[in-house]
């Protein structure tokens, strides 16, 4: 009975004893040593035939202890790593230990070796990678030929598609026909067409969708080049004109005139931007359309220094004046709306014309009094009894009076009206345009011209130049200007070489050359419009029309486009086009 009580007390005491949570390395070794020692003895003598097991176990004792030490260190390191990473304050210390560890050094050595193999193309998949690169080169060669063909057709105003959209069949259009012609002499395109015919490839990149995408990408590249030039120039003029196309839609062309100061020598350029389908033909509608275009292209409307549209549309914002129709009674209301709702604006425009215009025809029209239609009296013709009242003119004299003199009068009036605006420009910019006049002008006249130019370029409280500073700069400039400089564009080249010395003169000459001389560029764009959108292509979309128009009109910039840039952009638009990447 006493023995049972003693055993129970011993078990109860051992029940309340607690084992340490984080044993040290030595504790792990000692706790595992006794158990593993018996296991080791059983392995050596499973039938317990040897009396002295200590001698047998002692043979491999050193090897056994080393393995136990390694296992304990692994367990200890795992526990240590977990506790350190939960404590961010000791993270830097742990990183330093990891950088000097054996595993990290081995991994870095292997990665360095792999990187060297990748650079030298000596990896295990060397031959597979070579085949992939050959395939990429083949596809890029195919794409560059397709882009070149799109560029050629666009700049020559040729149609792309035909009645059939399949390669190898009749009447499939210029694009596919030229592809077939190139394949007769080019190995790359011949292999491409062979794969299409054999069904080895599904995406051949010859569809109308790809054509439109390439046209849009090439046009966008040109548009970016134009925008870069305009923003560098800062000041620009707008040229606008409207005409109906073959589908009876009103198309408004937009062109920009600016001084390209980034080129050497400096050039005056007129760039085509786009055609816009105009629905609202009123003055307010046209102005809103122009404003939206400038905002879309990130151009400041305050930098506009010239324009090529009618004065009435500029001043009368809203309804435009229309002549009274004598046959269509429903048009009478539209004709009088402008007068009914915009009388003050029309009055201001008429006063402006009365003060500024020198056209005798316009001045005569301004003095006409109100006239009301009256019933004409019947004229009774009496027979004349005297022969001297019926004087006959010779054929030569009749032609001189009734045709030649009338034609000359109309031509003179037209010329006076046409150059009236040029006379106003001469009064403002004449002292800069005529360098001889600038050289021999006295200080008083030169100062008056500079002040007049400052007021002309003033908008509200801000002016592009300072008249007094411009006067001082011109006095110095005319003394140092080389004799071979005889034109304003040459003056800009000289000022560019001495950049920063004549800031007001630099701005003045740039604005001078920005002012419009004619709107012939707009008429030339209409010629391209009729070539591109003809009666066979009357259903062309507006985006495709603008793309083909800018490729045809700005063909000089089209030649500067880098094929590699276009191919990289084309490849980046879709993940399936990774085959085109370098």
TAVEN-V560779 format. One record per backbone hydrogen bond with DSSP energy under -0.5 kcal/mol. NH is the residue of the N-H (numbers start at 1). CO is the residue of the C=O. If there is no record, write none. Layout:
NH	CO
NH	CO
//
This chain:
5	1
6	2
7	3
8	4
9	5
10	6
11	7
12	8
13	9
14	10
15	11
16	12
17	14
23	21
28	24
29	25
30	26
31	27
32	28
33	29
34	30
35	31
36	32
37	33
38	34
39	35
40	36
41	37
42	38
43	39
44	40
45	41
48	45
53	51
55	52
56	52
57	53
58	54
59	56
60	57
61	58
64	60
65	61
66	62
67	63
68	64
69	65
70	66
71	67
72	68
73	69
74	70
75	71
76	72
77	73
78	74
79	75
80	76
81	77
82	78
83	79
84	80
85	81
86	82
87	84
88	86
90	87
91	88
94	90
95	91
96	92
97	93
98	94
99	95
100	96
101	98
105	101
106	102
107	103
108	104
109	105
110	106
111	107
112	108
113	109
114	110
115	111
116	112
117	113
118	114
119	115
120	116
121	117
122	117
126	123
129	125
130	126
131	127
132	128
133	129
134	130
135	131
136	132
137	133
138	134
139	135
140	136
141	137
142	138
143	139
144	140
145	141
146	142
147	143
148	144
149	145
150	146
151	147
152	148
153	149
154	150
155	151
156	152
157	154
158	153
162	164
163	171
164	171
169	166
172	169
175	160
176	172
177	173
178	174
179	175
180	176
181	177
182	178
183	179
184	180
184	181
185	182
186	182
190	186
191	187
192	188
193	189
194	190
195	191
196	192
197	193
198	194
199	195
199	196
200	195
201	195
204	202
211	207
212	208
213	209
214	210
215	211
216	212
217	213
218	214
219	215
220	216
221	217
222	218
223	219
224	220
225	221
226	222
227	223
228	224
229	225
230	226
231	227
232	228
233	229
234	230
235	233
236	303
237	257
238	306
239	255
241	253
243	251
245	249
246	533
248	245
251	243
251	249
252	250
252	276
253	241
253	251
254	274
255	239
256	271
257	237
258	269
259	235
260	258
260	267
261	259
263	260
267	260
269	258
269	267
271	256
273	254
274	254
276	252
278	250
278	276
279	277
281	279
283	318
284	318
286	282
287	283
288	284
289	285
290	286
291	287
292	288
293	289
294	290
295	291
296	292
297	293
298	295
299	294
303	300
304	301
305	236
306	236
308	238
314	310
315	311
316	312
317	315
318	316
325	323
329	327
331	328
332	329
334	330
335	331
336	332
337	333
338	334
340	336
341	337
342	338
346	342
347	343
348	344
349	345
350	346
351	347
352	348
353	349
354	350
355	351
356	352
357	353
360	358
363	359
364	360
365	361
366	362
367	363
367	364
368	365
380	378
381	379
382	380
389	386
390	387
391	389
398	394
399	395
400	396
401	397
402	398
403	399
404	399
405	400
407	403
408	404
409	405
410	406
411	407
412	408
413	409
414	410
415	411
416	412
417	413
418	414
419	415
420	417
423	419
424	420
425	421
426	422
427	423
428	424
429	425
430	426
432	429
433	429
434	430
435	433
438	434
439	435
440	436
441	437
446	442
447	443
448	444
449	445
450	446
451	447
452	448
453	449
454	450
455	451
456	452
457	453
458	455
459	462
462	459
464	457
467	465
470	466
471	467
472	468
473	469
474	470
475	471
476	472
477	473
478	474
479	476
480	476
481	477
485	482
486	484
490	487
491	487
492	488
493	489
494	490
495	491
496	492
497	493
498	494
499	496
501	498
506	502
507	503
508	504
509	505
510	506
511	507
512	508
513	509
514	510
515	511
515	512
522	519
523	519
524	520
525	521
526	522
527	523
528	524
529	525
530	526
531	527
532	528
533	529
534	532
537	534
538	535
540	537
545	541
546	542
547	543
548	544
549	545
550	546
551	547
552	548
553	549
554	550
555	552
555	553
558	554
559	555
560	557
561	558
566	562
567	563
568	564
569	565
570	566
571	567
572	568
573	569
573	570
574	571
577	574
578	575
580	577
581	578
//
